[in-house]
Each structure stands twice: as structure tokens, then as C-alpha cells.
């Protein structure tokens, strides 16, 4: 199926994606087509998220209790640790988390806040060394309404960025192109992590 704009509107499985021309809708036409993405409701409704806010099901509480490869742990500090994001925006997407199960930045101790910042900076330096990104997105979403996938456990995103790394695939094909396996990225980053930091 091809739209008026000439874009192929079939998904990765070859099935036509649900689009419609806004000119046929009631009201004043706005010139936009509509690309319906009902599959995103799974994310919105929290499928696969822990069912409670306790540390019993929290993946960020469970990760440090596993072997590094199984828990995707890159580095273990004294009050915080670094791990790979299981659902990365880009190759090398890391998370910096406190070991303690706290949800809000204001709940961190001074020592946790300091180490979280230091590990974020080290994660950027290590990623620059092994992957040469052109930039980074850093951030933490506080609360579900702000976009936190797991709001009960604070985590800082460290997302490496390269020119041209965002394209049409996530929208058109429901696919995010991540060119490196998580374990391969974890091993490269962990191996380059400064010893004693």
C-alpha cells in the first residue's frame, strides 16, 4: 500500500499498516494523514511492568543479584550501579541506578546522588572511547506521567547519539534498528570501564 506521499505503508510483516487520509475526516482538514499505532497501547497500559511498586518484582533491584552477563550489569559501585537498558533507544544505551529501591531523585542520599552523577559521567567517557558517539541524551523521568517505564526505581538514562541514528523504522515498521547485541555492548563497555572507579 502506498500513500499519496509515495511512502510504503506496509509493516515489517508485509501487512498494510492502519493509515487514513485526514481529508476524509469530519471537521476542518489539517493536511495530516493519521498513522494509527494501537500496538503502543501495550506500553501505555504497562504490559510486562512489575505488578507492584515494591522491590520484589523490580528489575533494577533484581539485576545486581545476578551475574553481570545475566543482569546486564556494566559496573557495580558502592551505592549505585550501571546496566544496559533491556529495551535500548540506541546501541550502548545504559542506565545508572541506585541499589536502593527509591523512586524520586530527592530521596537519594548525598552519597548516592554524588555517585549517580559520577557514574553517569564515566558512562559517557567510556561510551565515547568504545563507540565514538556524536552526542548523548541524558535524563530521568520522574513518575509514570513523565514517561518513566519503571517509576518505582529511579534510573538515569545515558543514550549515545550519532548523526542519522533516528529514522522511519520505529514509526513505519514498528522496528528499532539496534546494530549490536546487548551482551556484546555490555562486554565492550565493561571491559573499557576504568579499574577502581
Secondary structure, 3 states (H helix, E strand, C coil): CECCCCCECECCCCCECCEEEHHHCCCCCCCCEEECCHHHHHHHCCCCCCCCCCCCCCHHHHHHHCCHHHHCEEEECCCEEEEECCCCCCCCCEEEEECCCCCCHHHCCHHHHHHHHHHHHHHHHHHHHHHCCCEEEEECCCCHHHCCCCCCCCEEEEEEECCCCCCCHHHHHCCCCCCCCHHHHHHHHHHHCCCCC
